[in-house]
Amino acid sequence: MIIALAVASAATMYAQGTVSMVSKNAVYYGPYAGALAGTKVGSECAAALMYEGQVMFTQPFAMSPKGEPTGKLKGDIVTTPLPPGTLVEGLTVKAYNIYGLFYPAESAPFSYRTGDPATMAAPEATLNYESFVIDCPEPTTIALGILGLGSLFIFRRRN
């Protein structure tokens, strides 16, 4: 019984590296967001650390002490299923809004060295992804889309 517990705990400890969700580069709203164009994202968005198309961990974007959006991640150290103490290639960061809908943009792939809790090795200090822009439709585009759908329903009902 003790051996089975030891094997189970060793298996769960394996492949759990730590990641520092600190970012030095910012995420911005795209050119089609009206008044928001070119501004940094804040608490209305969060980011997902992606590896091979899978979400490894999510983290909210931070606000400055003055309450302004920073476009940078909050910065907790998290435990992920990534291998500990190794250089992981092909990570990306993808932003999503408060409703859980992913924006159609993500960072370019980057590499990151995870921390190893077993040896007390710290993860790299920051996620080294490049800044990227998320395209957000202009509010008038959304309004026109809703009006168009409404008119389709009206004409369909008449037929």
Backbone as JSON Lines, residues from 0, in Angstrom:
{"i":0,"aa":"M","n":[0.83,-1.19,0.0],"ca":[0.0,0.0,0.0],"c":[0.87,1.25,0.0]}
{"i":1,"aa":"I","n":[1.92,1.24,0.82],"ca":[2.81,2.4,0.91],"c":[3.54,2.6,-0.41]}
{"i":2,"aa":"I","n":[3.96,1.51,-1.03],"ca":[4.66,1.61,-2.31],"c":[3.72,2.19,-3.38]}
{"i":3,"aa":"A","n":[2.47,1.75,-3.39],"ca":[1.5,2.26,-4.36],"c":[1.29,3.76,-4.17]}
{"i":4,"aa":"L","n":[1.19,4.21,-2.92],"ca":[1.03,5.65,-2.65],"c":[2.27,6.43,-3.08]}
{"i":5,"aa":"A","n":[3.45,5.86,-2.85],"ca":[4.69,6.53,-3.25],"c":[4.78,6.66,-4.76]}
{"i":6,"aa":"V","n":[4.41,5.6,-5.48],"ca":[4.43,5.64,-6.95],"c":[3.41,6.65,-7.46]}
{"i":7,"aa":"A","n":[2.22,6.67,-6.86],"ca":[1.18,7.61,-7.29],"c":[1.6,9.05,-7.04]}
{"i":8,"aa":"S","n":[2.2,9.32,-5.89],"ca":[2.63,10.69,-5.61],"c":[3.79,11.1,-6.5]}
{"i":9,"aa":"A","n":[4.69,10.16,-6.82],"ca":[5.8,10.48,-7.73],"c":[5.28,10.77,-9.13]}
{"i":10,"aa":"A","n":[4.27,10.03,-9.57],"ca":[3.71,10.25,-10.9],"c":[3.01,11.6,-10.97]}
{"i":11,"aa":"T","n":[2.36,12.01,-9.89],"ca":[1.69,13.31,-9.91],"c":[2.67,14.45,-9.8]}
{"i":12,"aa":"M","n":[3.82,14.23,-9.18],"ca":[4.84,15.28,-9.08],"c":[5.56,15.47,-10.41]}
{"i":13,"aa":"Y","n":[5.65,14.38,-11.2],"ca":[6.36,14.45,-12.46],"c":[5.59,15.32,-13.46]}
{"i":14,"aa":"A","n":[6.33,16.09,-14.26],"ca":[5.77,16.92,-15.33],"c":[4.88,18.02,-14.81]}
{"i":15,"aa":"Q","n":[5.27,18.65,-13.72],"ca":[4.56,19.82,-13.24],"c":[5.56,20.93,-12.99]}
{"i":16,"aa":"G","n":[5.85,21.67,-14.04],"ca":[6.78,22.78,-13.93],"c":[6.04,24.05,-13.53]}
{"i":17,"aa":"T","n":[6.77,25.01,-13.01],"ca":[6.16,26.28,-12.63],"c":[6.44,27.34,-13.7]}
{"i":18,"aa":"V","n":[5.51,28.25,-13.84],"ca":[5.61,29.33,-14.81],"c":[5.31,30.64,-14.11]}
{"i":19,"aa":"S","n":[6.14,31.64,-14.34],"ca":[5.9,32.99,-13.82],"c":[5.09,33.74,-14.86]}
{"i":20,"aa":"M","n":[3.84,34.06,-14.54],"ca":[2.95,34.71,-15.49],"c":[3.16,36.24,-15.5]}
{"i":21,"aa":"V","n":[4.41,36.66,-15.51],"ca":[4.76,38.08,-15.6],"c":[5.08,38.35,-17.06]}
{"i":22,"aa":"S","n":[4.56,39.45,-17.59],"ca":[4.85,39.8,-18.98],"c":[5.41,41.21,-19.04]}
{"i":23,"aa":"K","n":[6.44,41.39,-19.86],"ca":[6.98,42.74,-20.0],"c":[6.39,43.45,-21.21]}
{"i":24,"aa":"N","n":[5.84,42.69,-22.16],"ca":[5.21,43.28,-23.33],"c":[3.7,43.36,-23.11]}
{"i":25,"aa":"A","n":[3.07,44.28,-23.82],"ca":[1.64,44.55,-23.59],"c":[0.79,44.02,-24.74]}
{"i":26,"aa":"V","n":[-0.51,43.87,-24.46],"ca":[-1.51,43.49,-25.45],"c":[-2.42,44.69,-25.65]}
{"i":27,"aa":"Y","n":[-2.69,45.03,-26.92],"ca":[-3.46,46.22,-27.26],"c":[-4.73,45.84,-28.0]}
{"i":28,"aa":"Y","n":[-5.71,46.77,-27.99],"ca":[-6.89,46.62,-28.83],"c":[-6.53,47.02,-30.25]}
{"i":29,"aa":"G","n":[-7.19,46.37,-31.21],"ca":[-6.9,46.6,-32.61],"c":[-7.47,47.89,-33.16]}
{"i":30,"aa":"P","n":[-7.23,48.11,-34.46],"ca":[-7.61,49.38,-35.09],"c":[-9.1,49.55,-35.29]}
{"i":31,"aa":"Y","n":[-9.9,48.5,-35.15],"ca":[-11.33,48.6,-35.43],"c":[-12.17,48.72,-34.17]}
{"i":32,"aa":"A","n":[-11.57,49.12,-33.07],"ca":[-12.29,49.17,-31.81],"c":[-12.8,50.56,-31.47]}
{"i":33,"aa":"G","n":[-12.87,51.46,-32.44],"ca":[-13.38,52.8,-32.18],"c":[-12.49,53.55,-31.21]}
{"i":34,"aa":"A","n":[-13.09,54.03,-30.13],"ca":[-12.36,54.83,-29.15],"c":[-11.28,54.02,-28.43]}
{"i":35,"aa":"L","n":[-11.4,52.71,-28.4],"ca":[-10.41,51.87,-27.72],"c":[-9.17,51.59,-28.56]}
{"i":36,"aa":"A","n":[-9.2,51.95,-29.85],"ca":[-8.1,51.61,-30.76],"c":[-6.76,52.05,-30.2]}
{"i":37,"aa":"G","n":[-5.83,51.12,-30.13],"ca":[-4.47,51.41,-29.68],"c":[-4.3,51.45,-28.18]}
{"i":38,"aa":"T","n":[-5.36,51.24,-27.4],"ca":[-5.22,51.25,-25.95],"c":[-4.9,49.84,-25.46]}
{"i":39,"aa":"K","n":[-4.33,49.77,-24.29],"ca":[-3.96,48.48,-23.7],"c":[-5.18,47.82,-23.07]}
{"i":40,"aa":"V","n":[-5.18,46.48,-23.07],"ca":[-6.28,45.76,-22.43],"c":[-6.08,45.77,-20.92]}
{"i":41,"aa":"G","n":[-7.2,45.64,-20.2],"ca":[-7.15,45.66,-18.75],"c":[-7.99,44.56,-18.15]}
{"i":42,"aa":"S","n":[-8.71,44.87,-17.08],"ca":[-9.43,43.86,-16.33],"c":[-10.61,43.27,-17.09]}
{"i":43,"aa":"E","n":[-10.99,43.85,-18.22],"ca":[-12.07,43.28,-19.03],"c":[-11.59,42.09,-19.86]}
{"i":44,"aa":"C","n":[-10.3,41.81,-19.8],"ca":[-9.72,40.7,-20.56],"c":[-8.86,39.83,-19.66]}
{"i":45,"aa":"A","n":[-8.63,38.63,-20.11],"ca":[-7.69,37.71,-19.47],"c":[-6.9,37.04,-20.58]}
{"i":46,"aa":"A","n":[-5.88,36.3,-20.2],"ca":[-5.04,35.62,-21.19],"c":[-4.91,34.16,-20.82]}
{"i":47,"aa":"A","n":[-4.72,33.36,-21.84],"ca":[-4.49,31.93,-21.65],"c":[-3.1,31.6,-22.17]}
{"i":48,"aa":"L","n":[-2.33,30.87,-21.38],"ca":[-1.05,30.35,-21.83],"c":[-1.36,29.07,-22.58]}
{"i":49,"aa":"M","n":[-1.01,29.02,-23.87],"ca":[-1.37,27.9,-24.74],"c":[-0.12,27.1,-25.1]}
{"i":50,"aa":"Y","n":[-0.29,25.77,-25.13],"ca":[0.77,24.88,-25.59],"c":[0.14,23.78,-26.41]}
{"i":51,"aa":"E","n":[0.55,23.68,-27.67],"ca":[0.01,22.7,-28.61],"c":[-1.52,22.77,-28.67]}
{"i":52,"aa":"G","n":[-2.06,23.98,-28.71],"ca":[-3.5,24.19,-28.83],"c":[-4.3,23.99,-27.56]}
{"i":53,"aa":"Q","n":[-3.65,23.67,-26.46],"ca":[-4.32,23.43,-25.18],"c":[-4.06,24.58,-24.22]}
{"i":54,"aa":"V","n":[-5.07,24.95,-23.45],"ca":[-4.91,25.98,-22.43],"c":[-4.17,25.38,-21.24]}
{"i":55,"aa":"M","n":[-3.01,25.94,-20.91],"ca":[-2.24,25.48,-19.76],"c":[-2.7,26.18,-18.48]}
{"i":56,"aa":"F","n":[-2.93,27.48,-18.6],"ca":[-3.32,28.27,-17.44],"c":[-3.88,29.59,-17.92]}
{"i":57,"aa":"T","n":[-4.76,30.19,-17.13],"ca":[-5.28,31.52,-17.47],"c":[-4.87,32.52,-16.4]}
{"i":58,"aa":"Q","n":[-4.82,33.76,-16.79],"ca":[-4.38,34.83,-15.9],"c":[-5.04,36.14,-16.34]}
{"i":59,"aa":"P","n":[-5.57,36.93,-15.4],"ca":[-6.17,38.22,-15.79],"c":[-5.09,39.24,-16.13]}
{"i":60,"aa":"F","n":[-5.46,40.21,-16.92],"ca":[-4.57,41.33,-17.18],"c":[-4.67,42.3,-16.0]}
{"i":61,"aa":"A","n":[-3.58,42.99,-15.72],"ca":[-3.49,43.85,-14.54],"c":[-3.9,45.29,-14.86]}
{"i":62,"aa":"M","n":[-4.3,45.97,-13.82],"ca":[-4.58,47.4,-13.87],"c":[-3.48,48.1,-13.07]}
{"i":63,"aa":"S","n":[-3.18,49.34,-13.44],"ca":[-2.18,50.11,-12.7],"c":[-2.77,50.56,-11.36]}
{"i":64,"aa":"P","n":[-1.95,51.03,-10.43],"ca":[-2.49,51.55,-9.17],"c":[-3.49,52.7,-9.37]}
{"i":65,"aa":"K","n":[-3.39,53.39,-10.5],"ca":[-4.33,54.48,-10.81],"c":[-5.6,53.97,-11.48]}
{"i":66,"aa":"G","n":[-5.69,52.65,-11.7],"ca":[-6.88,52.08,-12.33],"c":[-6.85,52.1,-13.85]}
{"i":67,"aa":"E","n":[-5.67,52.28,-14.44],"ca":[-5.55,52.31,-15.89],"c":[-5.12,50.93,-16.4]}
{"i":68,"aa":"P","n":[-5.6,50.51,-17.59],"ca":[-5.2,49.22,-18.13],"c":[-3.71,49.19,-18.47]}
{"i":69,"aa":"T","n":[-3.05,48.09,-18.18],"ca":[-1.61,47.97,-18.43],"c":[-1.28,47.11,-19.64]}
{"i":70,"aa":"G","n":[-2.2,46.22,-20.04],"ca":[-1.92,45.31,-21.13],"c":[-0.98,44.18,-20.74]}
{"i":71,"aa":"K","n":[-0.6,44.12,-19.46],"ca":[0.32,43.09,-18.97],"c":[-0.4,42.14,-18.04]}
{"i":72,"aa":"L","n":[0.12,40.94,-17.93],"ca":[-0.5,39.93,-17.08],"c":[-0.29,40.24,-15.6]}
{"i":73,"aa":"K","n":[-1.19,39.72,-14.78],"ca":[-1.15,39.97,-13.34],"c":[0.16,39.5,-12.7]}
{"i":74,"aa":"G","n":[0.66,38.33,-13.07],"ca":[1.99,37.93,-12.67],"c":[2.14,36.92,-11.56]}
{"i":75,"aa":"D","n":[1.2,36.01,-11.38],"ca":[1.35,34.96,-10.38],"c":[2.27,33.86,-10.89]}
{"i":76,"aa":"I","n":[2.86,33.1,-9.98],"ca":[3.6,31.89,-10.35],"c":[2.63,30.73,-10.25]}
{"i":77,"aa":"V","n":[2.48,29.99,-11.35],"ca":[1.49,28.92,-11.41],"c":[2.17,27.6,-11.71]}
{"i":78,"aa":"T","n":[1.52,26.51,-11.34],"ca":[1.99,25.16,-11.64],"c":[1.22,24.64,-12.84]}
{"i":79,"aa":"T","n":[1.94,24.16,-13.83],"ca":[1.31,23.67,-15.06],"c":[1.76,22.23,-15.32]}
{"i":80,"aa":"P","n":[1.1,21.56,-16.25],"ca":[1.54,20.21,-16.61],"c":[2.77,20.19,-17.52]}
{"i":81,"aa":"L","n":[3.38,21.35,-17.77],"ca":[4.59,21.39,-18.6],"c":[5.75,20.73,-17.85]}
{"i":82,"aa":"P","n":[6.69,20.15,-18.57],"ca":[7.82,19.48,-17.91],"c":[8.63,20.46,-17.06]}
{"i":83,"aa":"P","n":[9.0,20.08,-15.84],"ca":[9.74,20.98,-14.97],"c":[11.2,21.14,-15.38]}
{"i":84,"aa":"G","n":[11.7,22.37,-15.25],"ca":[13.11,22.64,-15.48],"c":[13.59,22.47,-16.9]}
{"i":85,"aa":"T","n":[12.7,22.55,-17.89],"ca":[13.12,22.39,-19.27],"c":[12.72,23.61,-20.1]}
{"i":86,"aa":"L","n":[13.37,23.77,-21.23],"ca":[13.03,24.82,-22.17],"c":[11.89,24.31,-23.04]}
{"i":87,"aa":"V","n":[10.73,24.93,-22.92],"ca":[9.54,24.51,-23.67],"c":[9.4,25.43,-24.88]}
{"i":88,"aa":"E","n":[9.34,24.85,-26.07],"ca":[9.19,25.6,-27.32],"c":[7.73,25.62,-27.73]}
{"i":89,"aa":"G","n":[7.32,26.69,-28.41],"ca":[5.99,26.74,-29.01],"c":[4.86,27.2,-28.11]}
{"i":90,"aa":"L","n":[5.17,27.9,-27.03],"ca":[4.1,28.47,-26.2],"c":[3.54,29.71,-26.88]}
{"i":91,"aa":"T","n":[2.27,29.99,-26.68],"ca":[1.66,31.24,-27.14],"c":[0.76,31.77,-26.04]}
{"i":92,"aa":"V","n":[0.42,33.04,-26.15],"ca":[-0.54,33.68,-25.24],"c":[-1.7,34.15,-26.08]}
{"i":93,"aa":"K","n":[-2.91,33.84,-25.65],"ca":[-4.12,34.23,-26.38],"c":[-5.05,34.97,-25.42]}
{"i":94,"aa":"A","n":[-5.59,36.09,-25.86],"ca":[-6.46,36.91,-25.01],"c":[-7.92,36.54,-25.22]}
{"i":95,"aa":"Y","n":[-8.71,36.66,-24.16],"ca":[-10.16,36.47,-24.25],"c":[-10.85,37.49,-23.36]}
{"i":96,"aa":"N","n":[-12.14,37.72,-23.63],"ca":[-12.87,38.75,-22.88],"c":[-13.56,38.16,-21.66]}
{"i":97,"aa":"I","n":[-14.26,39.01,-20.92],"ca":[-14.89,38.57,-19.66],"c":[-16.0,37.55,-19.88]}
{"i":98,"aa":"Y","n":[-16.47,37.43,-21.13],"ca":[-17.51,36.46,-21.43],"c":[-16.92,35.1,-21.82]}
{"i":99,"aa":"G","n":[-15.58,35.0,-21.82],"ca":[-14.93,33.74,-22.14],"c":[-14.73,33.52,-23.63]}
{"i":100,"aa":"L","n":[-14.95,34.55,-24.46],"ca":[-14.79,34.43,-25.9],"c":[-13.38,34.84,-26.3]}
{"i":101,"aa":"F","n":[-12.65,33.94,-26.96],"ca":[-11.29,34.23,-27.39],"c":[-11.3,35.21,-28.55]}
{"i":102,"aa":"Y","n":[-10.37,36.15,-28.52],"ca":[-10.18,37.06,-29.64],"c":[-9.39,36.34,-30.72]}
{"i":103,"aa":"P","n":[-9.61,36.71,-31.99],"ca":[-8.91,36.0,-33.08],"c":[-7.47,36.47,-33.27]}
{"i":104,"aa":"A","n":[-6.72,36.52,-32.21],"ca":[-5.3,36.89,-32.3],"c":[-4.57,36.28,-31.12]}
{"i":105,"aa":"E","n":[-3.31,35.95,-31.35],"ca":[-2.48,35.45,-30.27],"c":[-1.04,35.81,-30.54]}
{"i":106,"aa":"S","n":[-0.21,35.67,-29.54],"ca":[1.2,36.02,-29.68],"c":[1.89,35.06,-30.64]}
{"i":107,"aa":"A","n":[3.04,35.49,-31.12],"ca":[3.88,34.58,-31.89],"c":[4.42,33.52,-30.94]}
{"i":108,"aa":"P","n":[4.72,32.33,-31.44],"ca":[5.27,31.28,-30.56],"c":[6.59,31.73,-29.92]}
{"i":109,"aa":"F","n":[6.78,31.33,-28.68],"ca":[8.0,31.68,-27.95],"c":[8.42,30.5,-27.09]}
{"i":110,"aa":"S","n":[9.65,30.56,-26.58],"ca":[10.15,29.5,-25.7],"c":[10.25,30.03,-24.28]}
{"i":111,"aa":"Y","n":[10.24,29.1,-23.33],"ca":[10.23,29.48,-21.91],"c":[10.82,28.34,-21.09]}
{"i":112,"aa":"R","n":[11.66,28.67,-20.13],"ca":[12.23,27.64,-19.25],"c":[11.39,27.6,-17.97]}
{"i":113,"aa":"T","n":[10.77,26.43,-17.73],"ca":[9.91,26.27,-16.56],"c":[10.76,26.06,-15.3]}
{"i":114,"aa":"G","n":[10.15,26.33,-14.17],"ca":[10.79,26.07,-12.89],"c":[10.6,24.63,-12.47]}
{"i":115,"aa":"D","n":[11.41,24.18,-11.56],"ca":[11.33,22.81,-11.07],"c":[11.15,22.82,-9.56]}
{"i":116,"aa":"P","n":[9.93,22.56,-9.06],"ca":[9.7,22.57,-7.61],"c":[10.56,21.56,-6.85]}
{"i":117,"aa":"A","n":[10.92,20.44,-7.49],"ca":[11.71,19.41,-6.81],"c":[13.11,19.9,-6.47]}
{"i":118,"aa":"T","n":[13.69,20.72,-7.35],"ca":[15.06,21.22,-7.11],"c":[15.06,22.67,-6.67]}
{"i":119,"aa":"M","n":[13.89,23.24,-6.47],"ca":[13.73,24.64,-6.07],"c":[14.24,25.61,-7.13]}
{"i":120,"aa":"A","n":[14.36,25.16,-8.38],"ca":[14.78,26.04,-9.47],"c":[13.62,26.95,-9.85]}
{"i":121,"aa":"A","n":[13.88,28.24,-9.88],"ca":[12.83,29.21,-10.21],"c":[12.58,29.24,-11.72]}
{"i":122,"aa":"P","n":[11.35,29.55,-12.14],"ca":[11.09,29.69,-13.57],"c":[11.72,30.98,-14.09]}
{"i":123,"aa":"E","n":[11.79,31.1,-15.42],"ca":[12.26,32.37,-16.0],"c":[11.41,33.49,-15.44]}
{"i":124,"aa":"A","n":[11.99,34.68,-15.35],"ca":[11.32,35.8,-14.69],"c":[10.08,36.3,-15.44]}
{"i":125,"aa":"T","n":[10.12,36.29,-16.77],"ca":[8.98,36.81,-17.54],"c":[8.67,35.91,-18.73]}
{"i":126,"aa":"L","n":[7.42,35.95,-19.16],"ca":[7.03,35.31,-20.41],"c":[7.53,36.22,-21.53]}
{"i":127,"aa":"N","n":[8.34,35.71,-22.41],"ca":[9.0,36.55,-23.4],"c":[8.27,36.57,-24.75]}
{"i":128,"aa":"Y","n":[6.95,36.75,-24.71],"ca":[6.21,36.86,-25.96],"c":[6.23,38.31,-26.44]}
{"i":129,"aa":"E","n":[6.06,38.48,-27.75],"ca":[6.03,39.81,-28.33],"c":[4.65,40.42,-28.11]}
{"i":130,"aa":"S","n":[4.61,41.76,-28.03],"ca":[3.33,42.44,-27.93],"c":[2.48,42.09,-29.15]}
{"i":131,"aa":"F","n":[1.17,42.01,-28.96],"ca":[0.29,41.75,-30.09],"c":[-1.01,42.53,-29.94]}
{"i":132,"aa":"V","n":[-1.74,42.62,-31.03],"ca":[-2.97,43.42,-31.1],"c":[-4.15,42.48,-31.29]}
{"i":133,"aa":"I","n":[-5.2,42.68,-30.5],"ca":[-6.43,41.9,-30.69],"c":[-7.43,42.77,-31.44]}
{"i":134,"aa":"D","n":[-8.01,42.22,-32.48],"ca":[-8.99,42.96,-33.27],"c":[-10.35,42.84,-32.61]}
{"i":135,"aa":"C","n":[-10.94,43.98,-32.37],"ca":[-12.24,44.05,-31.72],"c":[-13.16,44.8,-32.68]}
{"i":136,"aa":"P","n":[-14.31,44.26,-33.05],"ca":[-15.16,44.98,-34.01],"c":[-15.65,46.31,-33.46]}
{"i":137,"aa":"E","n":[-15.77,47.27,-34.36],"ca":[-16.26,48.59,-33.97],"c":[-17.72,48.45,-33.52]}
{"i":138,"aa":"P","n":[-18.15,49.21,-32.52],"ca":[-19.54,49.08,-32.03],"c":[-20.59,49.28,-33.11]}
{"i":139,"aa":"T","n":[-20.35,50.16,-34.09],"ca":[-21.35,50.35,-35.14],"c":[-21.47,49.1,-36.01]}
{"i":140,"aa":"T","n":[-20.4,48.37,-36.19],"ca":[-20.45,47.12,-36.95],"c":[-21.35,46.11,-36.24]}
{"i":141,"aa":"I","n":[-21.22,46.04,-34.93],"ca":[-22.06,45.13,-34.15],"c":[-23.53,45.54,-34.27]}
{"i":142,"aa":"A","n":[-23.81,46.84,-34.16],"ca":[-25.19,47.33,-34.26],"c":[-25.77,47.03,-35.64]}
{"i":143,"aa":"L","n":[-24.99,47.26,-36.7],"ca":[-25.48,46.96,-38.06],"c":[-25.74,45.47,-38.23]}
{"i":144,"aa":"G","n":[-24.9,44.63,-37.65],"ca":[-25.12,43.19,-37.72],"c":[-26.41,42.77,-37.05]}
{"i":145,"aa":"I","n":[-26.7,43.35,-35.9],"ca":[-27.94,43.03,-35.19],"c":[-29.15,43.51,-35.98]}
{"i":146,"aa":"L","n":[-29.07,44.71,-36.57],"ca":[-30.18,45.21,-37.4],"c":[-30.39,44.31,-38.62]}
{"i":147,"aa":"G","n":[-29.3,43.85,-39.24],"ca":[-29.42,42.96,-40.39],"c":[-30.08,41.65,-40.03]}
{"i":148,"aa":"L","n":[-29.67,41.07,-38.9],"ca":[-30.3,39.81,-38.46],"c":[-31.77,40.02,-38.14]}
{"i":149,"aa":"G","n":[-32.1,41.15,-37.53],"ca":[-33.5,41.45,-37.21],"c":[-34.34,41.55,-38.47]}
{"i":150,"aa":"S","n":[-33.8,42.21,-39.5],"ca":[-34.57,42.35,-40.74],"c":[-34.73,40.99,-41.43]}
{"i":151,"aa":"L","n":[-33.74,40.12,-41.34],"ca":[-33.88,38.78,-41.92],"c":[-35.01,38.01,-41.24]}
{"i":152,"aa":"F","n":[-35.11,38.12,-39.93],"ca":[-36.17,37.43,-39.2],"c":[-37.55,37.99,-39.57]}
{"i":153,"aa":"I","n":[-37.63,39.3,-39.77],"ca":[-38.91,39.93,-40.13],"c":[-39.34,39.45,-41.51]}
{"i":154,"aa":"F","n":[-38.43,39.5,-42.5],"ca":[-38.79,39.07,-43.85],"c":[-39.08,37.58,-43.91]}
{"i":155,"aa":"R","n":[-38.41,36.81,-43.12],"ca":[-38.66,35.36,-43.1],"c":[-40.04,35.08,-42.54]}
{"i":156,"aa":"R","n":[-40.44,35.84,-41.57],"ca":[-41.75,35.63,-40.95],"c":[-42.88,35.95,-41.92]}
{"i":157,"aa":"R","n":[-42.66,36.96,-42.77],"ca":[-43.7,37.34,-43.75],"c":[-43.9,36.25,-44.8]}
{"i":158,"aa":"N","n":[-42.84,35.53,-45.12],"ca":[-42.97,34.47,-46.13],"c":[-43.59,33.28,-45.49]}
